[in-house]
C-alpha cells in the first residue's frame, strides 16, 4: 500500500478545494437565471469568484470543512484496520497543511484536538463488495448546513402548510418546509438528501447518503423521480434565494430515497447541504493504494472558470467604514447598503461570545467590527496567515449578541443568515448594524486580509474559536439589519412564508 497515504491526501485536498462538475453546472444555471443587479445575483457572483480562487490556489472553498465523512467499499480480504489508520493519518496531515480546518472538539471539555482526530471523528463507514478495487467517497458538510438538517414525524402540522399526512403529499410538504426553514442560515442555494421511513438514527444516515448522488441524475423509482422534480420546481418559486436575500434559486438539488419503517413511525429525514457541496471519490488499487480512477470528476478535463467578472462589481456607491466606527456612521446606514470595511477587525464566534458574557474582552471593542468567523489559519515562521475565512452562521450568537453590543460598544456585527429580535432591538438601542457576508466565500474574504496582527484566547479555544485581530482592506458586506429596526431576513422569511402557504396542495 505504498501509494495509499498520497492517494487519500489527494482525495481530501481535491474535495476541499475543487467543487465537482455537477455542482458547478447547477451553480452556473443559478448565476445565469438570477435577476442581474439583485442582492442574490451579487452573492452568486462572489460565490463564482470564490470557487475559481479555491481551485486555482488549492485552498478550502469554505473555511468550515465540516466533519469529514468517508464511505469505503473494500474487496473481501482487505484489512480495514489498515485503511482506517491511513484515513486518520491523511486527515491529520491535510489539517496540518491547511486543507481542513481543525473541527474536532471534545464534547465534555470543549477542547479542540487540533488535528481533526478524536472520538468519532473522522466518520468512516466500511462495507464489503465483490469488486477488486477499493472505493473511497468523501463528503465535507459544514456545521452551518448541518445545523439546518431536520426530521419530521408524520402526521403533523407544519407552519404555513397545514397537516402533513403519511403519504407522498405529506412528504412533499416536509421537504418544502425544510427549504423554507433554512433561509440563508444554510448558505442557500442548497441541496437536500431525503429519506422517507426507517428509524430516527438510520433515517438521517440514509438521507446523508443521498448526497452522494449527482445533481443531474434521475431517481430510478418513478414516484420518487416525480417528487424530486416537483420539489425542485416549487422550492425555486419560494423566493428564498442565494444567502436568503430573496431570489429565483433556493435549491440546486433534491435526492430522495425510501426505506421500510415500523408501523408506528413515519419519519422524513432531511440532510441539508449548502452550495459549497463538496464530495468526491476515488477508486484505488487494492494492492498498492494508487488512484485508478476518480468519481464525480475527470482530472484530465480542464476546470472551467465560473466567474464572468472578478468578485463583486463595485459601483462607486459603496460606503467605506474604517474602525473605530461611530454611532453617527451606523445610524446613517439602511438595509440594502453595501459597505467596504478597511482597517482593524476582530473575529469572535461561539466560544468568544460565551466568554464575553462573564469576562471583559482581551481587546477594546468600542467602535469595533466583530466578525462571526472561524478561519483556517497556518503559522508561517512567526506570522499567522489566513488560508480561508468566510462568515459563520450568526443565529447561534443570538443569546449573547445584545449583551456584547451593549456592554462593549461593538458597532458592526458581521456574519451570515441574520439574527433574531433580541439582537435587532440592541442594534436600534445602541446604534449598531448587522452586515451579511457571503457564506462559504472563504477565499474571497481571505484575500481582503492584509495582515493577521494578533490572536487572543488561542490556547483556551483553538484556532476556529480564538479571537483573531485582522487588518482588512475593502471587506465587502451588505447591511441586512440596521439601527432603525429593519431586517431583510425578517422580511424575506415572512414573504416566503406566504409563498409556502400557497403550496399547500400540489
N, C-alpha and C positions, 0 to 999 in steps of 0.2 A: 504494500500500500504506500509506495514511496511518493506518490503524487496526491494522496488524499488531502493532506493539510492545505496544499496550494489550491486544490480544486474547491474545497469548502470556503476558503477565504475569498476566492474569486466570486463564488456564488453570493456570499454576503455582501461583498463590495458592489457588485452589479445590481443586486436587489435594492440596496440603499440609495444608489446614485443614478440609476438609469431606468426610467419608467418604461414598462413594456409597451410594445406597439399597439395592442388593442386599447389600452388606456389612453395613449397618446391620440389615437384616432377619435375616441369618444370626446376627449377634451378639445380636440380640433374642431369637431362639429359644434360643441358648445360655444366656442370662440366665434365661429362663423355665424351662428344663428342669433347671438345676443345683440340687442339693440346698441349700436355704437354710441359712445359718449355717456352711457349709464354707469352707475357705480359697479354693477355686476360686470359690465364689459371692461371697465378699468381693472377690476380684480382679476379677470381672466387673462388680461394682457400681462399683468405681473406674474401670474402663475405660469404662463407660457415661457416668459423670460427665465423664470426660476428653474423650470425643467431643463432648459438649454444649459444654463450655468452649471447645474449639478452634473449633467452628463459630461460636459467639457472638462470640468475640474475633478471628476470622480469624488465629489463631496456629497454629503447627505442631502437629498431633496428636501426633507423636513428634518428639523432638529430632533423631533420625537421619533426615534426609530423603534419605539414600541417594545413589546416582549417578543423576541424572535421565536417563531413557531415553525418547527420543521416537521414535515411529513416524509417518512423514509420507508421505501419498499426495498426489501432485500431478498436475494435468492436464498433458497434453503441451504443452510450450512454456513452462511456468512456470520461472522462474530459481531453481533450487535453491540456488545460492550466496547469493542474497539472503535466502532463508528461513533458511539455516544461520547467517548473520550475525545475523539478527534473533533467532533462538532463543538464541544465545550471549549477546547483549546482554540479553535478557529474563531469562536465568538469573542473570547478574551483578547485575541490578537487584533481582530477587527476593531474592538473597542479601544485598544491601545493606539491604533493608527487613526482614530477619529472617524471611522466609517459608521460606528454605532455609538450612541450616547449611553453612558453608564446609567442603566434604568432599573437595576435590581436592588430593591430596598427591603430590608428585614422588616416584616410587618409588626414585630414586637418591639424592636429597639429603634426603628426608624433609620438605621444605619445603611448607607449605600455601600454595596460591596466594591464598587469602583471598576468592576470588570464584567458586569452583566452575568456573573455566575452566582448562584445561591440556591436555596431550597425551592425547587420547582422551576427554576429558570436556567437556561432557556427551556422552552417547552419542546419536547421531542416525542412524536408518535411513530412507533415502529409497526410495520406489517410485513408479512412474507408474501412473496408471489413466485410464480413458476417461470419467471423470465431470468435471463442470465446476467443482466446488468442491475446495478443499484440505481434507484431513483431517489433524489432528494429534492423536495419542494420547500420553499421558504416564503412566509408572509411576514411582513413588518407592519403591524397595525398599531398606530399611535394611541396614546391614552385619551386624547380628545374625542376621537370617534368611538373608541372602546366604551367610553362613558355614556354614549348615546345608544348602545345596544339596549334592546328592550324585549320583554317577554310578556305575552298576553295569555290569559286563561279564559277560554270561551265556555259559556256565553258571558258577555259583559257589556257594560255601557261605555262608549267611547265619546270623549268631548267632540262636539260638532257632528258626529257621525251616528249617534244613537246606538241601538243594540247591535252587537255583532254576534251572530249565531254560529253554531258548529257546522259550518259549510264553507264552500269556497267564497261565497259572498262575504261572510264574516271575516275570512282570512284577508280578502281584498281590503276591507276597511282597516284591519290591523296594520297592513303594510303601508297604506296611505297615511295612517296616523303616525307610523314610525318615521316617515319622511318629514312630516309636519313638525313633530316634537323636536327633531334635531335642529331645525332652523340653521343658524350659522355656527352653532357650537361644535358641530361635527365636521366643519370645513367643507360645506357644500360647494359644488355638486358632489353627491355621494353615490355609493353603490351599496346594494343590500344583498346579503346572503340570508335566506329564509328557510326554516324547517317547520313543516306542519306536522304536529304529532310528537312522538317519542316521549321521554320524561323531561323534567326540567333541566337536568345537567346535560344529558346527551343531546337534547334538542339544540342547545346553544352550540355544542361541538359540531353537530351536523350543519347548522346554519353557517358557521365559520368555514366549513369545508366547501360550501358552495362558492366561496370567494376564489377558489382555485379554478373555477370555470372561466373561460374567456368571455369578455363582454359581448362578443358578436356571435356566440353560439346559439343554438335553438334547443330548447328542452325537448328530450325525446318523448315525454309524456304530453299528449295533445292538450289536456286540460290545464296543465301547468304552463305550457307554452303560451296559451291564450291569456292566462292570468298574468304572466310576466309582461306580455305586450300591453295588456290593458293598464297595468300599474304604471308602466313607463309613460304611456300617453297621458294618464290622469295626473301623475306626480308632476309632470312638467307643465301642467296647467295651474298648479298650485300657486306659483309665483314666489317661492322661497328664494330662488336664485343663488348665484355664487356668493359665498360668505354670509348668506342670509340677508343680502342687500335688496332683495326683490329682483326678479328676472325670469328668463324663459327656461333655464335649465337648472333643475333641482336634483335630478337623478341621472346618472350615466349608466346604471346597470341594475337589474333585479333578477336574481337567480334563486329559484325555489325548488326544494325537494320535499318529499313526504315520507314519513316513517310511521310504522304501526305504533299504536298507543294503548294505554289502559282504557277500559270503558268509562272510568270516572274522570279522565283527564283529556283535555283538548288544548294543548299548548301551541302557540305560534311564537317561535323564537326568531329574533331578528338580529343579525350581526351587521352593524352599520359601519361602512368603510368610507374614508374620506377620498377626496380627489387624488391625493398622493397615494395611489393604490399600488403598493409595492409588493409584488410577488413574482418570483421566477423559479425555475427548477433546472436541474441538470441530470443527465444520465452518466453514470460512472462505470468504468471498467472494474469488475468485481475483484480482479487480481491485483491491480496496481493503483486504483483510485483516480485514474486520469479521466478527464471530461471527454466523453464520446459524443455528446450532443446536448443542446440547450432546449428547454421548454419555454414557450411564450415569446422567444426572440430568436432571431437569426444573426449571430455575431458577424457574419460576412456582409450583411446588408448595412449600408451607411445609415447612421442615425440622422433623420431629417430634423431640421430646426423647427421648433413650434412657433416661436415669436415672429410676428410680422414687423415689429419695431422693438427697439431696446427698452424694456422695462415699462415704466409709467410715463406716458407722454405729458410733459409739462405744458401748461397753457399760459403761465405768467400770472395767473390769478391765485396761485397757492400762497398761503400765509406762512411766513417764516417765524418760528419760535426759537429763541435762544435762552435756555435756562440760565439763571432762575427766572421763571415765568411769573408775571404779575397777575393779580386778580383782574385788573382792567383789561389785560390782553385776553384773558379767558372769557370774560363776560361779553367780549365783542364777537366771540365765535358762535356759529349756529350749526345745527345739524346739516350735514352735506358739505361743509367747508373741508378743503384739503389743506393739511398743514405739512410743513417740512421742518423737522427739528434738527438743529445743529448745535453741538456743544455737549455738555455732560448729561448722562442718562444712567439710571440705576435699574438693575433687574431685581425683581422680587416676586416670588410666587408662593406656593402653599406654605412651606416651612417658614419663610421670611415673614409672611403675614401673621401666622400664628405667633411667631417670636415677638412681633411688634405689638401684640395685644398685651404683653406683660413686661416688655423691655423697651428702653429707648433705642432708636436706630443707631447703628455704628457710624452713620454719616448724617449730615444736615439735609433733611428732605424738604425744607421750606422753599417753595417755588420749583420743586423738582419734577421731572418726568419719571414716573415709575413704570417700568416695563415688565409685564407678565411674560416672562421668558425663561426657559430652562435650556441654555445653549449647549452646543458641543464645543468644548474648549480643549486645546492642546498646548502644552508648555514647550516652547522652543527656546532653549537656553534659559535666560532669566525672565523671558517675556511670555505672557499668555496670548494666544491667538484664537479668535472666534472662528470656528470652522463651519458652524451653522447656527442660525439664531432667529427663527420666526416666533410669532406670538403664540402663547398657550391660551387655553380656554379660560376666560375670565370669571365665569359664573361661580367657580369654586371658591373665589375670594369674596363672594357676597357677604358671608358672615363677618368679615373683618374690614372690608374696604372703607366703610363710612367712618369707622374709628381712625383708621390710618390717615384718611384725608383730613379729618377734623383735628386730630391731635398733633400732626406733624407738618401740616401746611402743604401737602402734595397738591400740585396744580393740574397735572396731566397724568391720567392713568391710561396705559396703552395695553391692549390685548386683542382678543378676538371673541366674537359671539355675543358681546354685550353683557350687561349686568342688570340687577334687579332693582326693585323700587327703593330699597334702603340706600343703595349707592346713588340712585338718581336724586333722591332727596338731599343727600350730602353734597352732591355736586352743586345743587342750587343754593343750599345754605352757605357753603363755604367758598363758593367761587372756584370750581374745578371743572374739568372736562374729561370725557372718556373718548379715546381715539382708537378706532378699529384698524389694526393692521391686517395684512392679507395672510390668513392662516396657511401654514405649510411653506411659505415663501422664504425658506431658511437661508438660501444662498443670496437672494435679492437683498435681504436685510443685513446679512453678514458683511456684504460689500460696503455698507454705509458705515461700518465700524472702523474708524481710523486707528484707534488705539484702545487696548484694554489697560486702563490706568491703575486699577487696584481690584482686590477681591476681599470680601468680608464673609465670615461665617463658613468658610470653606471646610475646615476640619470638622465642624459641627454637622453640616448638612450635605456635603458632597457637591460635585460640580453642577448638576442641574438646579439644585435648590439654593446655592450660595447667592450672595448679593454681589453682583459684578458691577464695577464702576467703568462705564464705557464713554469714549468720546466718539460721537457720531457726526456725520455730515449729510444733511438733506435726507433724513429718515422720514419716509412718507407714511402718513396715516390719514384716515377720514374721520371727521367728527360725527359720531353716531349717537352720543348722549351729551347734551350741552348744559350750561349752567342756568338754563331757563325752564328746566323741567321737560324738555323734549327728548324723545328716544325713538330713533329709527327702528330699533329692534322691537319695541312695543308695537309700533305702527304696523310693521310687516307681519308680526305674529297675529295681530287682530285681523288684518286684511286676508292673510292666508287661511285663517280660521274660518272666515266667511266662505272662501273658495272651497275649503274642505267640506263644509256643511252642504254645499251644492252637489257633492259627490256621494250622498247617502245611498243612492241606488245606482247600479251600473247601467 
